Amino acid sequence: MTIPARLIRSAACRSLPLAVALTLPLPARGADVSFTVSDANKQPLADAVVVLHPLKRAVPPATPAATLEIEQRNTRFNPFVTVVRTGSAVRLPNHETRIAHHVYSTSAPKPFEFPLYKPGKAETVVLDKPGLVVLGCNIHDSMVAYVLVLDTAWFAKTPASGNATLSGVTPGRWRAEVWHPLLKEGVKGGEAVPLQREVTIAAGDAAPNLAFSLSLGPDPRRRGPMGVGGGYK
Amino acid sequence: MRTPATCVIVAFLAVVARSAAHAEGWSPNLTLTTQWNDNATNASASSDKIGALQTKADLIASERYGLTKDDSLHLGFHAGADWWPRFDGLTRGAVGARAEWQHKFGLGALAPIFSVELAADAVGAKESGRRGTSTGVTVTLRKRFNDRWRAALTHEAARHDARFAVFDRRGNETALEIGRELDELARFTLRVNYRQGDVLSYATPPRPDLVALAPNRLTVDTFGRPMVAYSIDARTIGANAAVIRALDENSAVMLGYEWRDTEHKPFRYVNHLVSLALVHQF
């Protein structure tokens, strides 16, 4: 039995979306996209979050489960900036020698409060909604940390070199974003407002590089005995 | 507030602190100040005005105890010394205790804080008549509005009970301080205050106008010539502008100017003070 060519074309047309869905998003064959982030003085900028959002549907690369931790040490949160996928858990250990902390966030994606807990103790918070979560200590106002919770998996945080690379970026149109807690106008209404740029990744592109220059505002972690300890006693 | 009462309250707070769970470590804070006062004699007559340099050292260390998630108790001690290079009769030292209860109205850096502080010092002085005890209660409401602006409203009732009545001082002072962050390292503060209470004015006799105002007076040679110290109940209004700049994580330098106008009609004098201070947190 032979199948008429007309029927074959028809079947092929009906199954095309499935075929496309199965063949196009092969992240393992995607490009590496590099970001170079600097401040207004052209100095490399650490702690900048670089993100790619696909403007068309794309399958994100698998991200292995990781234990994320923001410690309290020397009346500071460390790290200052954390970027996670939605649904991640963040552990908040107190690594001070004597000082208790009262860690909280009033940010819309995850308001929470862990009243005074001692050194050696840890609390954990699950960040189940995307957005910016700002952590503070209700006793030590100079303590602040930022957690950017993202739905996308194409993200990274710049180290001291200001350079970060996102791998497995499939050809297509993307929105590249860069955000830093000190970015001027970088937080509005409690939400992160990144610098953004649309980019097209063509098949065979060799490691495109995106350079961003950020204008920064004052650091909220100001320290020093400024009358009332930089915040309140 | 009477000194014994202050001691009882401080002792009570110490007992409360022992039962509180979260001691957080002493954080001694040393402030070294050099101040030029154009009218150290608080004189109303220009011929009696003597400018002088004063140096001060103050060490305050306190430990925080969390009582509830919104309340804390700060217990500490204070040691201070004043030295006047030209007039060492004014040299004095003080040691004492501090106890402060703080209540924070909610979460975060912008939540207002209300505090009540009790202070008690034993004061030694080169001129024995100035020796005594100083006590005070300070009520403060602090509020930070955003990353740049903050304010504090303070009322202080203080008294110094000296060996000689002329050196007693009682006063009530209300002050409003506005602070603005200039950048990551510097802050500007403007403080205005109103005080009603005893002041000590020195004048060369005869001054019948001051005699009428000052039931307590004493002849002294503190300033290198015979003058009379008059204790006068007067009102003072003042304004202070200062810039404080962090030098590193633990140190800051402060430059300030203060103007004071003190009056009990027809008596009146003005002070201009310029100060430079170094603050270090250990």
Boltz contact constraints between the chains, C-beta under 6 A:
constraints:
  - contact:
      token1: [A, 98]
      token2: [B, 24]
      max_distance: 6.0
  - contact:
      token1: [A, 98]
      token2: [B, 25]
      max_distance: 6.0
  - contact:
      token1: [A, 99]
      token2: [B, 24]
      max_distance: 6.0
  - contact:
      token1: [A, 100]
      token2: [B, 22]
      max_distance: 6.0
  - contact:
      token1: [A, 104]
      token2: [B, 107]
      max_distance: 6.0
  - contact:
      token1: [A, 106]
      token2: [B, 108]
      max_distance: 6.0
  - contact:
      token1: [A, 115]
      token2: [B, 69]
      max_distance: 6.0
  - contact:
      token1: [A, 116]
      token2: [B, 22]
      max_distance: 6.0
  - contact:
      token1: [A, 116]
      token2: [B, 66]
      max_distance: 6.0
  - contact:
      token1: [A, 138]
      token2: [B, 107]
      max_distance: 6.0
  - contact:
      token1: [A, 141]
      token2: [B, 109]
      max_distance: 6.0
  - contact:
      token1: [A, 218]
      token2: [B, 184]
      max_distance: 6.0
  - contact:
      token1: [A, 219]
      token2: [B, 184]
      max_distance: 6.0
  - contact:
      token1: [A, 222]
      token2: [B, 184]
      max_distance: 6.0
  - contact:
      token1: [A, 223]
      token2: [B, 249]
      max_distance: 6.0
  - contact:
      token1: [A, 224]
      token2: [B, 246]
      max_distance: 6.0
  - contact:
      token1: [A, 224]
      token2: [B, 252]
      max_distance: 6.0
  - contact:
      token1: [A, 225]
      token2: [B, 29]
      max_distance: 6.0
  - contact:
      token1: [A, 225]
      token2: [B, 252]
      max_distance: 6.0
  - contact:
      token1: [A, 225]
      token2: [B, 279]
      max_distance: 6.0
  - contact:
      token1: [A, 225]
      token2: [B, 281]
      max_distance: 6.0
  - contact:
      token1: [A, 226]
      token2: [B, 187]
      max_distance: 6.0
  - contact:
      token1: [A, 226]
      token2: [B, 244]
      max_distance: 6.0
  - contact:
      token1: [A, 226]
      token2: [B, 252]
      max_distance: 6.0
  - contact:
      token1: [A, 227]
      token2: [B, 244]
      max_distance: 6.0
  - contact:
      token1: [A, 232]
      token2: [B, 113]
      max_distance: 6.0
